[in-house]
Amino acid sequence: MSSIKRINASIRLRTTTLAACLAAIAVLAAPATLSAQLGRVSFGLKAGTLGLGAEASLGITRHVAVRAGLNRFNLERGQEFGGIDYRLTPRLRSLTALLDLHPFGGAFRLSGGIVSNRNEGGLDAQLDRSGSLFIGDGEYAPDDVQGLTGKIGFKRSAPYVGLGFDNSLLGRGRVSFNMDLGVMFHGHPKATLEGQTTLTGDARAQFDADVGRESQEVQEKIDDLPRVIDYFPVLAFGLKVRP
């Protein structure tokens, strides 16, 4: 074999050996790289229009994560419907199951999913017992009516879409800030009322009919509101920790 052929063979051997070494290094390094980006989890607390809550996120890839959370809060306010004053008690109760897409591989995310929606507004009539009570088309003595209660409810399963920022699965720090801005499609509010009375027979049937008319008056007042109430705006801020 000539010296030139020996040199070429040596070069080919070294090149092949170098390529094999680089491939081995890449294979050995891959798990460490993946473990630094995939399968991360984070836990956090948040506050927003859905109430106070907690959530957990799991990274699937650098661009995809899943997230679950729960939210709760109570409020109380006065509201008049059909000439009757009510104590309106909004109760925020929801569970979220969301898919987060990080299109640029960074903190910015697009989110979509389903909210198990138990948000509702409790209604408790503040009846004036100094005189006759007017319910629907009927007039009743105060002693005949023990209460008038109900609720304003929404769809139990509500789609959600939004965007936000969350670096808890991608950044190097263990503590991070996150934000969500979106909308939940919870549907048109539906009102129901129930009356408590000592009346019996035909008088009870008439009372129930008047409660039904009163419920319809509440619903009509809700129906007169802008249709934007069919959509629940979601704005939330939180902190997360990665173990």
C-alpha positions as CSV (number, residue, x, y, z in Angstrom):
1,M,0.0,0.0,0.0
2,S,1.4,3.4,-1.0
3,S,2.0,6.1,1.6
4,I,-0.9,8.2,0.2
5,K,-3.3,5.3,0.5
6,R,-2.2,4.7,4.1
7,I,-2.7,8.4,5.0
8,N,-6.2,8.3,3.4
9,A,-7.1,5.2,5.3
10,S,-5.9,6.7,8.6
11,I,-7.9,9.8,8.0
12,R,-11.1,7.8,7.3
13,L,-10.5,5.7,10.4
14,R,-10.1,8.8,12.6
15,T,-13.1,10.5,11.0
16,T,-15.3,7.4,11.6
17,T,-14.0,7.1,15.2
18,L,-14.7,10.8,15.9
19,A,-18.2,10.5,14.5
20,A,-18.9,7.4,16.6
21,C,-17.6,9.2,19.7
22,L,-19.9,12.3,19.0
23,A,-22.9,10.0,18.5
24,A,-22.2,8.2,21.8
25,I,-21.9,11.5,23.6
26,A,-25.2,12.7,22.1
27,V,-26.9,9.5,23.2
28,L,-25.5,9.7,26.7
29,A,-26.3,13.4,27.0
30,A,-29.9,13.1,25.7
31,P,-31.5,11.9,29.0
32,A,-29.9,14.7,30.9
33,T,-31.1,17.2,28.4
34,L,-34.6,15.8,28.3
35,S,-34.8,15.6,32.1
36,A,-33.9,19.3,32.2
37,Q,-36.9,20.2,29.9
38,L,-39.5,17.4,30.1
39,G,-41.6,15.9,32.9
40,R,-41.1,18.9,35.1
41,V,-43.9,19.7,37.6
42,S,-44.8,22.9,39.4
43,F,-47.3,23.9,42.1
44,G,-48.7,27.2,42.9
45,L,-51.3,29.6,44.4
46,K,-53.3,32.1,42.4
47,A,-56.0,34.8,42.8
48,G,-58.3,36.3,40.2
49,T,-61.8,36.6,38.9
50,L,-62.5,32.9,39.5
51,G,-61.5,33.3,43.1
52,L,-58.6,32.1,45.2
53,G,-57.1,28.8,44.1
54,A,-54.3,26.4,43.6
55,E,-53.0,24.6,40.5
56,A,-50.4,22.2,39.3
57,S,-48.6,21.9,35.9
58,L,-46.8,19.1,34.2
59,G,-44.5,19.6,31.3
60,I,-45.0,17.1,28.4
61,T,-42.5,18.7,26.0
62,R,-40.8,22.1,25.9
63,H,-43.8,23.4,24.0
64,V,-46.7,21.5,25.6
65,A,-47.9,21.2,29.2
66,V,-51.0,20.2,31.0
67,R,-52.5,22.0,34.0
68,A,-55.2,21.4,36.6
69,G,-56.5,23.8,39.3
70,L,-59.3,24.6,41.7
71,N,-60.9,27.9,42.7
72,R,-63.2,29.1,45.5
73,F,-64.6,32.3,46.8
74,N,-67.8,33.8,48.3
75,L,-69.2,37.3,48.0
76,E,-72.4,39.0,49.2
77,R,-74.4,41.9,47.9
78,G,-78.0,43.3,47.7
79,Q,-80.0,43.1,44.5
80,E,-83.6,44.0,43.7
81,F,-85.7,41.8,41.3
82,G,-89.4,42.3,40.6
83,G,-89.9,44.7,43.5
84,I,-88.4,42.3,46.1
85,D,-85.0,42.9,47.7
86,Y,-82.7,39.8,47.7
87,R,-79.4,39.0,49.3
88,L,-77.4,37.8,46.4
89,T,-74.5,35.5,47.4
90,P,-72.2,34.7,44.5
91,R,-70.4,31.4,45.2
92,L,-67.3,30.7,43.0
93,R,-66.5,27.0,42.7
94,S,-64.6,25.6,39.7
95,L,-62.1,23.0,38.6
96,T,-60.0,23.6,35.6
97,A,-58.3,21.1,33.2
98,L,-56.2,22.9,30.6
99,L,-53.7,22.3,27.8
100,D,-50.9,24.9,27.6
101,L,-49.0,25.5,24.3
102,H,-45.7,27.4,24.4
103,P,-45.3,28.2,20.7
104,F,-41.9,29.8,21.1
105,G,-40.6,27.5,23.8
106,G,-40.6,30.3,26.4
107,A,-42.9,31.7,29.1
108,F,-45.7,32.9,26.7
109,R,-48.5,30.3,26.4
110,L,-51.8,29.8,24.7
111,S,-54.3,27.8,26.8
112,G,-57.5,25.9,26.2
113,G,-59.6,23.4,28.0
114,I,-62.7,22.7,30.2
115,V,-63.9,24.2,33.4
116,S,-66.1,22.2,35.7
117,N,-68.2,25.2,36.6
118,R,-70.1,25.3,39.9
119,N,-70.3,29.1,40.0
120,E,-73.7,30.3,41.1
121,G,-75.5,33.1,42.8
122,G,-77.6,32.2,45.8
123,L,-80.8,34.2,46.2
124,D,-82.5,34.9,49.6
125,A,-85.5,37.3,49.6
126,Q,-85.4,39.9,52.3
127,L,-89.1,40.0,52.9
128,D,-90.7,43.0,54.6
129,R,-92.9,41.5,57.3
130,S,-94.5,44.8,58.3
131,G,-97.3,44.4,55.8
132,S,-98.6,42.3,53.0
133,L,-96.1,40.4,50.8
134,F,-96.5,40.6,47.0
135,I,-95.2,37.6,45.2
136,G,-95.9,37.2,41.5
137,D,-99.6,38.3,41.1
138,G,-100.5,37.3,44.6
139,E,-100.8,39.1,48.0
140,Y,-99.9,37.2,51.1
141,A,-99.9,37.7,54.9
142,P,-96.3,37.7,56.4
143,D,-97.1,34.6,58.5
144,D,-98.0,32.6,55.4
145,V,-94.6,32.9,53.8
146,Q,-91.5,31.5,55.6
147,G,-89.0,32.3,52.9
148,L,-88.3,32.8,49.2
149,T,-84.9,31.4,48.0
150,G,-83.3,30.3,44.8
151,K,-80.2,30.6,42.7
152,I,-78.8,31.9,39.4
153,G,-76.8,29.1,37.7
154,F,-74.7,28.5,34.6
155,K,-73.5,25.7,32.4
156,R,-71.8,23.0,34.5
157,S,-69.2,22.3,31.8
158,A,-67.7,25.5,30.3
159,P,-65.0,25.8,27.5
160,Y,-62.1,28.1,28.2
161,V,-59.5,29.8,26.0
162,G,-56.9,32.3,26.9
163,L,-53.2,33.3,26.9
164,G,-50.7,34.1,29.6
165,F,-47.1,33.8,30.9
166,D,-45.6,31.0,32.9
167,N,-42.0,30.1,33.2
168,S,-42.2,27.6,36.0
169,L,-41.5,24.6,33.8
170,L,-38.8,26.1,31.6
171,G,-36.8,28.6,33.7
172,R,-33.9,27.8,35.9
173,G,-35.3,29.4,39.1
174,R,-37.6,27.4,41.3
175,V,-40.0,30.2,42.0
176,S,-41.8,32.1,39.2
177,F,-44.7,34.5,38.6
178,N,-47.5,33.6,36.2
179,M,-50.5,35.3,34.7
180,D,-53.7,34.2,32.8
181,L,-56.0,36.3,30.6
182,G,-59.0,34.6,29.0
183,V,-62.7,33.9,28.8
184,M,-64.9,31.1,30.0
185,F,-68.0,30.4,28.0
186,H,-70.4,29.6,30.9
187,G,-73.7,30.3,29.0
188,H,-76.7,32.4,29.8
189,P,-77.6,32.7,33.5
190,K,-80.8,30.8,34.5
191,A,-82.8,31.8,37.6
192,T,-84.9,29.5,39.8
193,L,-86.9,30.3,42.9
194,E,-88.6,28.2,45.6
195,G,-91.0,29.4,48.2
196,Q,-91.5,28.1,51.7
197,T,-95.1,28.4,53.1
198,T,-97.6,26.9,55.5
199,L,-100.4,27.2,53.0
200,T,-102.1,24.0,51.8
201,G,-104.5,22.8,49.1
202,D,-105.6,25.4,46.5
203,A,-103.9,28.2,48.4
204,R,-100.6,26.3,48.1
205,A,-101.1,25.7,44.4
206,Q,-101.7,29.4,43.9
207,F,-98.7,30.3,46.0
208,D,-96.5,28.0,43.9
209,A,-97.8,29.6,40.7
210,D,-97.0,33.0,42.0
211,V,-93.5,31.9,42.9
212,G,-93.1,30.7,39.3
213,R,-94.2,34.1,38.1
214,E,-91.7,35.7,40.4
215,S,-88.9,33.5,39.1
216,Q,-89.9,34.5,35.6
217,E,-89.6,38.2,36.5
218,V,-86.1,37.6,37.8
219,Q,-85.2,35.7,34.6
220,E,-86.6,38.5,32.5
221,K,-84.5,41.1,34.3
222,I,-81.4,38.9,33.6
223,D,-82.4,38.5,30.0
224,D,-82.5,42.3,29.6
225,L,-78.8,42.6,30.5
226,P,-76.2,42.7,27.7
227,R,-75.4,39.2,26.2
228,V,-71.8,39.7,27.3
229,I,-72.9,38.2,30.7
230,D,-72.8,34.8,28.9
231,Y,-69.0,35.0,28.9
232,F,-67.0,35.1,32.1
233,P,-63.8,37.1,31.9
234,V,-60.8,35.3,33.5
235,L,-57.8,37.3,34.9
236,A,-55.5,35.6,37.4
237,F,-52.1,36.1,38.9
238,G,-50.1,33.6,40.8
239,L,-46.8,32.2,42.1
240,K,-45.5,28.7,41.4
241,V,-42.7,26.6,42.9
242,R,-40.9,23.8,41.1
243,P,-39.7,21.1,43.6
